[in-house]
Amino acid sequence: MGRDILERNEPLGWPGRTVTTTNGAARATVEGDTITVRYGTGTTCLTVSIDARDGKLRLEAPTGDLELAAPTGAVRLSGAEGIVLDTEESLACAAREVRVRTGRWDARTAMAQWRTDRWQLDAGILRERAEHAVRDVRDTLEQRAGRIRLKARGLFQVLSGQTTMRAKGNTAIDGKRVLLG
């Protein structure tokens, strides 16, 4: 097993060869289908392996964080069969702007929370389903529509400090009994 200094743009070479950075802070070895990079202390900081059966490439930082960075460019992830982000902890995204283009968006979660100064939704069809729904609006709730139809299987109740109903045409109240006052 040879031991050399890693020069800029020098290939790692044959299996079993150990390459060390100029300052000795890290060394890399080729072991079968895996390149292992270790700190000078011997602790593994990065492994790059390829499974010859399916061609799957794995980049792993077993003892710490792994950062992919392009200080003067972009980092792009692409996959013909998709991209999977999988974690047992949290997934964070920090950006000035986030844009998503997709044919379908399917999100499933135990709880979702949005906080924003303004929310705008433009949709051809909007359908909401819920077991229980509450809207708490501090000032004004205004709905505009060509027609409004409300259907209740049970009680329909309106409670207010003051109620005004105006119609340009007829107003009809139909029921078995109409109780006023």
Phi, psi and omega in degrees: 000119181277160179225118183228172172269135179282117177265157179303132178065016179273131178291155180295329177094211189275161180301142179092345181286141176250131179240133183241140177294158184305320182272000178077010183288336181209156175219152181235142176229149175257120181231099183065238180265018185232136170256124181247127177251127181238147172295167177302336180283349181100350179288132180289126178251339182202137171233140175237118182227154177228133177270111184297336181290314183244359178074013181286126178262132181235128176245119188225136173248089189289344184240013181184199181279157175235124181240128172258124185223145173227085187304332180240014181212205182243152172256122181242134173247129177219146179208130180298329182254013176115172175233130181243125172252120188227123179211151175270350179252218184262159176241119184244145176225123177237119182204154175295325181211140176239126178238135178229129173241125182204158175282332180206139178241119180234112180238130178235127183207157177287330182205135176234140181221128178242136173233123182205158175283332181211137179236124178230128179235122176247120183216149174290315178226132177240121179232126180242136175229138180204153173287321181210135181226137178226131172244124181245105183246124184290322184247261188247135170247116182238132176238134179239133182203158173294317176216152175232129177232123177247131179236132177232132177287332180240229184291137170244116188230134175238123178240130179204165174286326178209142181233133176232129174234128179232141178223140176285332180249212182287154172238126182241136172236119185237128179192167178302315175220142175246115182256125178244137173085000000 
